[in-house]
Amino acid sequence: MIALSAMVFQNGTVGTTGPAMWLPSGAFEGELGVQAPVGFWDPLGLAADGDVDNFKRRRAVELKHGRICMLACVGYIIPEYFRWPGFLSPAQGIKFADVPHGIAAVSKVPLEGWLQIGLFIGHYEGQFFRQDPKRAPGDFENYGFLGVGKNFIFNFDPIEFPDAEVRKKKLAAEIANGRLAMIALSAMVFQNGTVGTTGPAMWLPSGAFEGELGVQAPVGFWDPLGLAADGD
């Protein structure tokens, strides 16, 4: 069903129904991120012109979004089990425990708090995470595996992998996990906005039909809208 939907969409937008529709093509087939079973997937032909600079820019954007979404997915789950003690805003009497997470937190966090978050991220973005054209997309000086490195808070030596194959495997895993996180976060935000929950019921199996056919790893029993919650 997913494959046919993708084929019809690509046929309608790109116009091809030939082998180019599903077989790898382009100037970047050997780049990181070209992984089985999809291979080099560029249905809109954005890389068809072979422009290296445009490809690097898109790859840097993909990596950045993937990293943000991986952190955001963790941020959706952890507050259900742990909250910082004390006050978020002593002046307004707001405790960390009083602030919901997910979409509902947007209106609860004081404006000054959002300004601090924005300034902190902007400082990192403009000072430490500036892309050097001589380095690979997403590769920043003085930073290594898991973002460990040197900045105004920490002073760790970057974790690096001298073995080229190990490094390639780690980088490919980051791209794959980032792509999965982007999809996962979209689903979390959608479910949070429509159903209203950000708790364990949002991602853990529940319901009266967990033993039915179709309940398969890694998703398990997935019923985000609770359509089977009444057990009918």
PyMOL commands that set and color helices and strands:
alter all, ss='L'
color gray80, all
select helices_A, chain A and resi 2-14+19-21+52-80+96-98+102-107+111-128+145-147+164-194+200-202
alter helices_A, ss='H'
color red, helices_A
select strands_A, chain A and resi 87-89+94-95
alter strands_A, ss='S'
color yellow, strands_A
deselect
rebuild
show_as cartoon
